[in-house]
């Protein structure tokens, strides 16, 4: 993660497109509350509550409610935050509760930064701050209890929501201390920083698979997702999207047919100054069913715009053209001189790797409900980037961002899709147009054809080895749309090492690997055509989902050319030299663990079967998560591939909740398998061809292999686990296919046709 992201500061903005988008990270810091008449940011907390931190409160009945500033989309991050607080606070787990943060400025923590959930950052970036918050509460309660009981604070013990004095056998529960009003100690940032936290050997909660706090409400139906929002007098909106993904405009709307639908209110053509949508119309009616009928009855004429004739092939052709230009793109890594090294290399290999457009498709349809109450716009929706989303809603409404109140809901799946706020725009503009609250729900077809998808990518990798088979040089060009640059937030971009300007590091992360290679170039090239025609977003795993596909496939190709075992070849490159110190050793350990658990290299496999390895340092180099995979596959003469088993080892540093970690790693591995073997979207005549799960076909349960997981918990800083295993699976499968059949595949998804063609070659 770019370090600047943590230090975003408020600034004055207007609602022009550029200043709006550039300022979203900043304006989000004042959304909805500051200086707005009738909005009291402290009103939600009862005066009798004890709030040692903005992130949790203890009520007079002793219940501890932790407010989670991250989106909870099934990964249980709210429970994780509560568990971290609980460890240092000394509370009883049955006393813990969770809530989701709004966009109240008080939740814009100077340490934790913007309210964004992605990059597998949540636990690793919140662990220390939430631990200190818990410890501060314990210390304040201890001082309060000491004053109330008339004993020295140093002699008190805190356990299971009780502060006790062993010598006198006096004790007070958290509830009693809060009621007494004696807990008043506050902490400055410097005092928080100075608190001595527990060491791993002292943990009693961290590392325990406690019951997840969100499960009961999800199983009894009381959890409120965005789609569950109901407001008095609410209408419904169904969107009509153009046949072109982006760039179309509405020429005319004939609503005569819609007027025959009972309950039809209005057809609203979106005027989106934020540039998030183009060519959209929303039909508003009294019920969702009638809104859908009205939408289908609208007759809309479009101007297809500049992208109306583009296809996946034209985007790929443009990517290949750009890669051939010596002056295109910017350098992300520029170590040594690969070109000179290629000149003296004993062997030089070149390969092209591609990935297709991929769609998020979360189970809960995209939705948002908008309501204007006087000057205040209330938005109800589950989103992963409240800091930006509130500003987008403000831009759609044409109001100052401080007049937007975001009501964060639980997410029925996100995977990066809800980092974007397009669903808020039709809700906001429809509510404004009809003068009543409007809930907009996308159909599956709406979401698939208008998804901010994982971009189509093209990568060219060149490698050189010396006479001893030692890797001496790699050059790696990555061409794609730039999803993060689309946000227009400078702090999310990275200065290029060749000083040609900022680049989107979230398109090349992972290419800056931990192998020791003296000559190494990585060039990030923006495919402007794809950037405009297929506005892309962050899909679970982001850049490492394609960069490691290329890197780990090429490492295997080099090992094969050098006549070396690919796993041992990797181990030799993970020597920890120079900037790779520390990280390389941890990655090496995960590879050894995966090899040991899978039995790699220790057993004779049947003909047509093979094992392949890959190891990665997802997500960003500065916040790496060390993960390795051994894939076991069977390849039929037809080229059909069956994945028999995936063995994944991951170094998580400190594990908060063991069962949750295993579940996330297993899920990530299966997501990676789905991307590797089954998922593909295509662009034709400017539009996405796949409209539902009959044509966009993710992994089915019947195709699920055995997944074995080894978790390495060594007491180091907690790492992220939601995404890394996604990135390691595809190259491990591709490498296993080669070992099983001799076929080398370089395009995702892997198809039987491609495998068979390579086998013949």
C-alpha positions, 0 to 999 in steps of 0.5 A: 500500500502506498504510505501516503494513503494513510495520511490523506487530509481534508481539502476544499473541493468543488464538484467539477469532475476532476476536482471531485474525483481527485478529492474523494479520499479527502472530502470523505473525511468530512462527509455527512456530519461536520457543521450540518444542522441537526446532526449530532455525531455523539448522539448515537452513544448514551452519556452513561457509556464509557468510551475509552476509544472511538472504536468501542464503548462499554455500556452500564450493563457491561456489554462491549460494542466494537465499531468496525471501520471496515466492510464486513462481507463475510470475512468476519472482520468485525469479529476480528476487530472485537477479538483484538480489542477483547484480548487487551481489554480483558473482557469476556467474549460473551460480552462482546458485540459489533457494529459498523462505522458510519462516515462520521468524521470521528471514525477517520482515524489519523493512524488507520486512515481512510475507510477502505477495505481491500488489499488484505490490509484490515487485520495487519493494519489495524492489529496494533491500533485496536490492541492499544485501544483495548489496553487503554480501556483496561488501564482506565477501568483498572484505575477507576476500580482502584479508586472505587475500591480504595486499593492500589491499581498495580495490585489489580487483575483483569479477567473476564470483564471483572477487575479483582484485588486478590489480596482483599478479594474485592472485585468489580465488574466492568458494568459496576465500574462504568456505573460508578463513573470512576473510569475517566482516564484518557490517553494522548496519542503518545501515551497510547504509543507508549503502552506495553502490549502483551507478548504472544505467549501471554495471549488468551484470546488471540489464536483462539477460534471463538464463536464469530459474533455475526453468525447468530444474526446471519442465521436467524435473518436479523442481519440487515444488508443493503437490499433489506433496507425499507423506508417509509414511502419508499419507491424502487428503481430498476436501471436500464443500461446501454449496450456499450459498457462505457461511453454511450449517451441517451438520445431519447426515451419513450416512456409511453409503454412504461406509463401503462405499468401500474405504479410507474412514477418516472423514467430518470436519465442519469446526468452523472457529473462524476463520470462513473456511469454513462448512458443509464436510465432508471425506471422508478415505480411503487414496487421493484417488480413494477420498476422492472416491468417499466424498465423493460417497457422503455424504448431508449435510443442511444449514441454508442459513443467511441467504444461501440465497435471495440472487442477483447481482441482489439484491446489485446491488439492495442496492448501488444502494440503498446508493449512494443514501443520502447518509450511507453509506460513507466518503470516500477522496478529498474535494477541493473541492466537486463538488456546488457545481461541478455547479451551475455546470457547462455540462454534467453527465454521469452513468453507472453502471458494473458488474462481475460476480463473477469467479473466480481458477481457478489451474491447480494445484488448491487443496491443502494437506497437514497433519501433526502431529509431537508438538506441531508442526503442519507445513503444506505448501502454496503460499500468497501470505500466509504471515504470515496463512496460518500463523495461520489454520492455527493457528486451525483446529488450536486451537493457538498459532501458534508451533507451526506450521511452514509449508513453502512450495511453488511455486505452480501459479498464484495470481492472488490466490487463494492469499492465502487459506488455506481449503485448510489448514483441512480438511487440518488438522482432518482430520489432527487427527481421523484421527491421520495426515498428510492431503492435501486437494485441491479439485476444480475444482468445489470451487474455483469455487463456494467461491472468494474471488472478485473482488466484484460492483461497482456504481459511480456516476460524475457529472462536470461540464464548463465552457463550454470543455469543461474537466473541473471536477468528478467524484464517484465512488461505489464499492459492493462487498464489502470483501475486505481488511476480511474479513482483519480486519487493521487495518493493511491498512485506510485512515483515511477522509478524513471521519474516519468510520472505516477503509475498504478502500482496496483497493476504491477504489484507482485512483479517486484518479487523476493527472488534475487535477480541482479538485473530486473526491470518491470514496466507498467503500461497503461492501455488507454483503449481498455481503460476507457472501454472497460472501466476496471476495478479491483477484483479479489487479489488485484494485480498479483492475480495476473503478475504472479501468473506470469512470474511464477510460470516463467520461473518454471519455464526457466527451471525447465530450460536449465534442467532443474527442479522448479521447487529447488530452483525457487529455493536457490533464488530465495537467498534473502540477499540485499532488499530481499532480506527476511522476506525471502526466508519466510517465503522459502519456509511456506514453499517447504511447508507446502512441499512437505504437506503435499508429498511433492517429489516423494512419490511416483504419480500415474501417467498423465498426472503431475504436481506444480509449485508456485510461491508468492508474496501477495499483496504489496511488497511492503505488506506481503503475505507469504503463500505457496501452493502445490497443485496436483492435476490429471491431464487427459489426452483430450487436454481436459484438466482435472485438479485433484488437490491444492495444498496451500501453506501460508505464513500469517505471522500472528493468527487471530482466529485459526478457523477463520484463517483456514476458511479464508485460505480455502475460499481464496484457493477455490476463487483462484481455481475458478479464475484459472480454469473457468471464468472469462468475460469477453467484449464485443461491439463495446459491450460485455457478452456474458450476462448471467451464470449460464454464460459466465461460469465460475467454479461449481461445487462438483468441480471442487478438489481437496484443499489442504492448508498449512498455517504458519503462525510465528508471532510476527506481525499479522498478515492478510489472508483474504487474497494471497492464496488466490494469486498462487493457484493459477501458476501452480496449476499451469506448472502442474499441467506441464509436469503432467503432459508437457503442455505449457499454457500461458493464457487464463482461463486454461482451456482443454483446447489450449492444453491439447494444442500445446501437447501437440506442439 
